[in-house]
Amino acid sequence: MKILIIEDEIDLLEALAMGFKKKGYAVDIADDGSLGLEYLLTNDYDLLILDLNLPSMDGIEVLQAIRKENKELKILILSARTEIDDRVKGLELGANDYLIKPFAFAELEARSAALLRRNFIQRDPLLRHGSLTLDMNLRSVMINENKIELAPKEYAILEYLLFNAGRVVSAEELIEHVWESDADYFSTSLKVHMSNLRKKLVEASGAEMILTIRGAGYLIEECKE
């Protein structure tokens, strides 16, 4: 899934970005409100992690502006403001969760994962497709009870395709959701990761799970079981 973090403390911003990337997320960052809003209006994100105390444009202003354009984006406010009124205002304006600084990254990641799951009809943290089970909490994949070792991007591709089982997903959509916004759309990175992912799935299951729809994209068919 793809995350935007708007935070003006550079050390914290970079640490959060690194932490989420290690977990397999695609992450964009902005260190002021105006730049963050520009990213929000020009890119497609699954989650926004938003600080309130920002230069050029306050976090509450960013929240108000983006909610006028996007009612579905999941938003987690991250702030040192501890007053109840600030938290209530943020939630009333459309934030989905609020975490007060200082915090543990493990809690932030867990809350983020919980919010991301709400974007989809499937609420169960286990995504299943035949003999395959993907655990969103553990970020692990099992086939016939054997764990499959996947690189972060391979896992992210599989997770997104499973979320959209039964629908053809274009290469552009995959890049938009799985890679950072500065990714090269003409790079061979997607093809390489897709090829490696397919090989691992075939070796473990004996079946081709990811289909290529010529000229359209990739498809994991809905399971008939």
Stockholm file with secondary structure:
# STOCKHOLM 1.0

chainA/1-225         MKILIIEDEIDLLEALAMGFKKKGYAVDIADDGSLGLEYLLTNDYDLLILDLNLPSMDGIEVLQAIRKENKELKILILSARTEIDDRVKGLELGANDYLIKPFAFAELEARSAALLRRNFIQRDPLLRHGSLTLDMNLRSVMINENKIELAPKEYAILEYLLFNAGRVVSAEELIEHVWESDADYFSTSLKVHMSNLRKKLVEASGAEMILTIRGAGYLIEECKE
#=GR chainA/1-225 SS CEEEEECSCHHHHHHHHHHHHHTTCEEEEESSHHHHHHHHHHSCCSEEEEESSCSSSCHHHHHHHHHHHCSSCEEEEEESCCCHHHHHHHHHTTCSEEEESSCCHHHHHHHHHHHHHTTSSCCSSEEEETTEEEETTTTEEEETTEEECCCHHHHHHHHHHHHTTTSCBCHHHHHHHHSCTTCCTTCSHHHHHHHHHHHHHHHHHSSCCSEEETTTEEECCCCCC
#=GC SS_cons         CEEEEECSCHHHHHHHHHHHHHTTCEEEEESSHHHHHHHHHHSCCSEEEEESSCSSSCHHHHHHHHHHHCSSCEEEEEESCCCHHHHHHHHHTTCSEEEESSCCHHHHHHHHHHHHHTTSSCCSSEEEETTEEEETTTTEEEETTEEECCCHHHHHHHHHHHHTTTSCBCHHHHHHHHSCTTCCTTCSHHHHHHHHHHHHHHHHHSSCCSEEETTTEEECCCCCC
//
